Amino acid sequence: MSRARLASIVLAVAAVGTLLAGCERPPIDNVQVGYRGVAMEQNYNPRLMADVIAANQPPEALEPASADGPKASAVYQNVKVLGDLSVGQFARSMVAMSNWVAPKEGPEAGCVYCHNPANFADDSKYTKVVARRMVQMTQNINVNWKQHVANTGVTCYTCHRGQPVPANVWFDPAPLKHDVTGLLGDRALQNSPAASVKLASLPYDPFGPYLAGDKPIRVQGDTALPTGNRASTKQTEFTYSLMIHMSDSLGVNCTYCHNSRSWQDWEHRMARQLNNEYMTPLTGTFPANRLGPTGDVPKLNCATCHQGAYKPLFGAPMAKDHPEFGGGGAVPKAAAPAAPAAAAPAATTGLTPATVFFAVGSSALTDEGSKVLVGLASTMKTSADAKVAISGFHSAAGSLAQNQELAKQRAFAVRDALKAAGIPEDRLVLEKPMQTEANVSGEDPRSRRVDVAVR
């Protein structure tokens, strides 16, 4: 065999090897998630999944603590969250958070990662201020985003996994010098392969427009003809870049969320709300070395919680053993919301009491709250004589006058929504704004609610 022929064979084998390097060798597992014939299925590589499964094992829960005894807020100074827990429960929560966030040995591990060991009431460490706000964010997720987390819930471990800073956060990208002027012109954040989009040539910042900003992600028209649809190829590419991130973060393909026959529906306000209401306001709290290249705080995306699993930690019930974070477990007696006054048994009218939650400082109904009221109004129309008492609740922290006004406006919002749904005003009784006893230690999602009780 001539050298030239041998060299050509070697080159051909190398070329084939290069082409196959991006392929996965069988067997591949297939799971059908929709109707047959519409390609609604998920494909998994068992060898790759072994590492993902190992990385998504939940920690062991600590032994429960007694709810008896004095409350943490009455014993310790400057307790602004979780103060409604007993001292034993409070200590258990602190140990759990230390294990979840700073378990390694060293001068900045355990309790002292957040606290000044000489004065635990001191707020001089930024980590303590941030941790306090993250507890409130966790409670918000578990209480107000049940349509996303259901009863499994989340805790600090869901994101941190034993690290002080979660492995998957994002910052606003530093602008490229040649993106505006020069030979290449404006590249629209494209053709700079990045891990955020699996090294594709798509825009490498899909998070800013959608998970912090409110840019419309829809690019498909909603009419039979393209009239009125102004979505461009550039917008489509930004949409694809976020979808690639979501697919990689959850370890799934497109049909996990989409019906393969219709790609129109998309809703992901949770990440946006958490970034804008909890992370961005902390910008002045973080030191410069923890900020991004443009001076912004670390923010969350799908990978922060999911880390390659279609459900974080494959659906392990993280909040079950920690009801103080708003989970699905039995809420300690001291933290239970006050019972609505003069509530009649639901069986006498066929109506069921309802609770509507609100965002921090807001009296605007959320989409989830609107759905609750639509269902209640529908039931009320079948019980023509039944009335309901509408009670707004507010925080025990801050200005009492402002809090009472906010609770009143929330009650008005619920009343007006029921009126708009066709319920006569004489069947809607407004009660005096009420304070949440469980919230004497500070902001708590349970205080941001309106109870609708059957009379």
C-alpha positions, 0 to 999 in steps of 0.5 A: 500500500502506497504512503499516499493511500495510507495517509488518505485512509488515516485522514478518513478515519480521523474525519469519521472519528471527529464527526462521531465525537459529538454523538452518544453511543447507545443505549438511550432510554426513551420516556413517552410524555404525550400522545403517540405520533406527536414526538412528545418524548424525552431521551436520556443517556443512562451513563450521563444521568448517573452523574446528574442523579449523584449530584441531586441527592437531598441531605438528611433532615435534622431531628425535629425540635420542640415548639414549646418554650419561649419564642426566638424573638423574645430571647435573642436580639435583632431577630427579623425572620423566623422569630415566631419559632421556639428557641429550639426550632430556631436553633435547628433552622440555623444549624440546617442553614449552616449545613446547607450553605457553609458546611466546610471547616474554616474561619468563615464556615458554620455560624460565623459565615453570616454572624459576628461571633462576638455579637450575633445581633450585629448586622455588619456582615453583608452575608447576614443581611443577604441570608435574611432576605434569602429566607424571605425569598424562600418563603415567598417561593413556597407560599406564592409559587405553589403552581411551580414548586407544588408541595415539595418546596425549596430550601437554601440547599436547593440552590446552594448544595453546600456552597456559600455561592450557588454554582449557577448564577448569572451577571449582566455581561460586560459589553464587547468593545467591537459590538457597536463600532468597527468592522464587525458592527453590532453583533447583537451578543451573537457568535461568541460561544458561551456555556449559557447557551451550550456554546451555540452562536446564539445570543449569549445573554438570554437572561437579562431580557427575560429573567430580569427584564420583561421583553416579550418572548413570543415570536409566533403569530396568534392569527392565521396570517402574519399580519401584526406580527412584528417579531424579527429573526433577532428576537427569535434567536434570543428566544432560542438561546433561553430555551436552550438554557432551560432545556440544559438546566432541566436535562430535558428536550423541548417537548417536556414543556411544549406540546409538539403541535403548539409552541405558543404558551410560555410563562416564566414570571417566577425567576423575574420576580425573584431577581427584581424583588429580592436580588437586585435590591441587594446591590448596595449590600454586596461587596464589590468583589461579589458583583459582576463586571457591570456592578450587578448582583448575582441573579438566578436562572433555571439552572440555579435550582434545577442543576440538570434535573427536571425537578430540583433534587428530582422532586425530593420534598425539601420543605416538608421538614422545614415548615418555617420556610413555608413548606407543605409540612405541619405549620407550628401552632404559633405560626398558623394564620389566625382563624377568620372571624365568624367562619361557618362550616363550609358544608352548610353552604357548599362554599370553601374558605379561600386565601389570596396572597399578594406580593410585597408592598402590593395590593394588585392581584396576582394571576394565581390569586385571580384564579382562586377568586374566579373559582370562588365566584363560580361557586358563590353563584350556585349558593345564592344566599351565602355571604363571605367576609373579606379580611385583609392581613398585614405585617406587624413590622413597619408603619401600622397606618401604612400596613393597615391601608395596604391590608384594606386595599388588598381587601378592596382588590378581592371585593372588586374582583368578585364584583366584576365576576358578577357577585352582588356587593351586598354579599361581600362583607369587608372586615377590619384590617388585621395583623398577623400574630405569627409575623411579629419578627418581620416580613412573612408571606403569611402576612400578605394575604386576604382571607375570604370566609363563608358567613 
